[in-house]
Amino acid sequence: MEFAFLISTTLLMAYALLAVYDGVFLHLYKFRLYDQKESRFEHLTHTVRALLFVGILLTVFINIENNNLFLLGLTLVLLDIITLLIDAYVEKDSRVFMGGLPRWEYIIHLLVNGFHFASITSLLIIKIKFTDLGISLNNNLHVFKNFEFFKLVAVNLLPGAIIISILHILVYNIKFKKYINTLKINCC
């Protein structure tokens, strides 16, 4: 189980790094999806997923030993999957303004979502116990060697996830949108 925590932690970090690149740099800065008529609904799905990730971090990753929160978190994961399906469905029409979704960005989306759900799946292997009596939830996760490192990473991702969620919401505000559209960063 120690190795499963290490795998989940690594996947969570890979997800976070790629999600920041994709969700902040590409979607908000480079392509400004929130500002494109065709992409506004896609931006809404990204906003919902950003908010869901904050909830998933809190209930599935950070408070993993609380069974009630963990079960709530699994509901949030299900909602995240549904939102992902809607996002994928609208993406073709949403990216007409730029000639479609670039192949390289499609690959990034596959990796981001793969890392995201693989990190959750690794946790399910740790948390859920199948016995002769049925299914139960493991509450003694703190005894595993890499548990504290796993929690440290998850807790440290939370402020960034909250900021990104707020940023996704703020671009709906006309004044903030004008401000962010005036930013000229010459790095990329």
C-alpha positions in Angstrom: 0.0 0.0 0.0 3.0 2.3 0.6 3.8 2.1 -3.1 0.2 2.9 -4.0 0.3 6.1 -2.1 3.5 7.0 -3.9 1.9 6.3 -7.3 -1.2 8.3 -6.4 1.0 11.2 -5.2 3.1 11.2 -8.3 0.0 11.1 -10.5 -1.6 13.9 -8.5 1.4 16.1 -9.0 1.6 15.3 -12.7 -2.1 16.2 -13.0 -1.6 19.5 -11.2 1.3 20.6 -13.3 -0.4 19.8 -16.6 -3.7 21.2 -15.4 -2.1 24.5 -14.6 -0.5 24.6 -18.0 -3.7 23.6 -19.8 -6.3 25.3 -17.7 -4.5 28.6 -16.9 -2.0 29.2 -19.6 -3.8 27.7 -22.6 -7.4 28.2 -21.8 -7.3 31.5 -19.9 -4.3 33.3 -21.2 -3.4 32.1 -24.7 -6.8 31.1 -26.2 -9.0 33.2 -23.8 -11.8 30.7 -24.0 -13.9 32.7 -21.7 -13.8 35.6 -24.2 -14.8 33.6 -27.3 -18.5 33.3 -28.1 -18.2 29.7 -29.2 -16.2 28.7 -26.1 -18.2 30.2 -23.3 -20.0 26.9 -22.5 -16.7 25.0 -22.6 -15.3 27.6 -20.1 -18.3 27.0 -17.9 -17.5 23.2 -17.9 -13.9 24.0 -17.0 -15.2 26.3 -14.1 -17.4 23.5 -12.8 -14.5 21.0 -13.0 -12.1 23.4 -11.2 -14.7 23.8 -8.4 -15.2 20.0 -8.3 -11.5 19.5 -8.0 -11.4 21.7 -4.9 -14.1 19.5 -3.4 -12.4 16.3 -4.5 -9.1 17.4 -3.0 -10.8 18.1 0.3 -13.0 15.0 0.5 -11.0 12.3 -1.4 -7.4 13.3 -0.9 -7.1 15.4 2.2 -9.8 13.9 4.5 -9.5 10.4 3.1 -9.9 8.8 6.5 -13.3 10.4 7.1 -15.7 7.9 5.5 -18.6 10.3 5.1 -16.5 12.9 3.3 -14.9 10.2 1.2 -18.3 9.0 0.0 -19.3 12.6 -0.7 -16.0 12.8 -2.6 -16.9 9.8 -4.7 -20.1 11.6 -5.7 -18.0 14.6 -6.7 -15.8 12.3 -8.8 -18.9 11.0 -10.6 -20.1 14.6 -11.2 -16.6 15.4 -12.5 -16.8 12.5 -15.0 -20.2 13.7 -16.2 -18.9 17.2 -16.6 -15.8 15.9 -18.4 -18.1 14.1 -20.9 -20.1 17.3 -21.5 -16.8 19.2 -22.0 -15.5 16.6 -24.5 -18.8 16.7 -26.4 -18.9 20.5 -26.8 -15.1 20.9 -27.5 -15.3 20.5 -31.3 -17.8 23.3 -31.7 -16.2 25.4 -29.0 -12.9 25.6 -30.9 -14.2 26.6 -34.3 -12.8 30.1 -33.8 -9.3 28.7 -33.8 -9.7 26.0 -36.5 -10.4 23.2 -34.1 -8.6 21.7 -31.1 -4.9 21.4 -31.9 -3.7 17.7 -31.8 -1.1 18.5 -29.2 -3.7 20.1 -26.9 -5.9 17.0 -27.3 -3.0 14.9 -26.2 -2.5 17.2 -23.1 -6.2 16.7 -22.3 -5.8 12.9 -22.5 -2.8 13.0 -20.2 -4.3 15.5 -17.7 -7.5 13.5 -17.3 -5.6 10.2 -17.3 -3.4 11.4 -14.4 -6.4 12.8 -12.6 -8.5 9.7 -12.6 -5.5 7.3 -12.2 -4.6 9.1 -9.0 -8.1 8.7 -7.7 -8.2 5.0 -8.8 -4.9 4.4 -6.9 -6.6 5.8 -3.8 -9.6 3.6 -4.3 -7.3 0.6 -4.2 -6.0 1.7 -0.9 -9.3 2.9 0.7 -11.7 0.1 -0.3 -11.4 -3.3 1.2 -13.2 -6.3 -0.2 -13.7 -9.1 2.3 -15.8 -12.2 2.6 -18.3 -10.1 4.5 -18.6 -7.4 1.8 -17.0 -4.0 1.1 -15.6 -1.8 3.8 -13.5 1.3 3.9 -10.0 1.3 5.3 -9.6 4.0 8.1 -6.0 3.1 9.1 -4.3 4.8 6.3 -2.0 6.8 8.6 0.0 3.7 9.4 1.3 3.5 5.8 4.8 4.9 5.2 4.0 7.4 2.4 0.7 8.6 3.8 2.1 11.8 5.3 3.9 12.8 2.1 0.7 12.1 0.2 -1.3 14.4 2.5 1.4 17.1 2.4 1.2 17.2 -1.4 -2.6 17.2 -1.4 -2.8 20.0 1.2 -0.3 22.1 -0.6 -2.2 21.8 -3.9 -5.4 23.1 -2.3 -4.6 26.9 -2.3 -3.6 26.8 -6.0 -6.8 24.9 -6.8 -8.9 27.5 -5.0 -7.1 30.4 -6.8 -7.6 28.7 -10.2 -11.3 28.2 -9.4 -11.7 31.8 -8.4 -9.9 32.9 -11.5 -12.2 30.9 -13.7 -15.2 32.6 -12.0 -13.7 36.1 -12.1 -13.3 36.1 -15.9 -17.1 36.2 -16.0 -16.9 39.7 -14.5 -16.7 42.4 -17.2 -14.2 44.6 -15.3 -11.9 41.7 -14.4 -12.1 40.4 -18.0 -11.0 43.8 -19.3 -8.2 43.9 -16.8 -6.9 40.4 -17.6 -7.2 41.1 -21.4 -4.9 44.0 -21.0 -2.1 41.9 -19.5 0.7 41.5 -21.9 3.1 38.8 -20.8 5.9 38.4 -23.3 7.0 35.0 -22.3 5.0 32.8 -24.7 
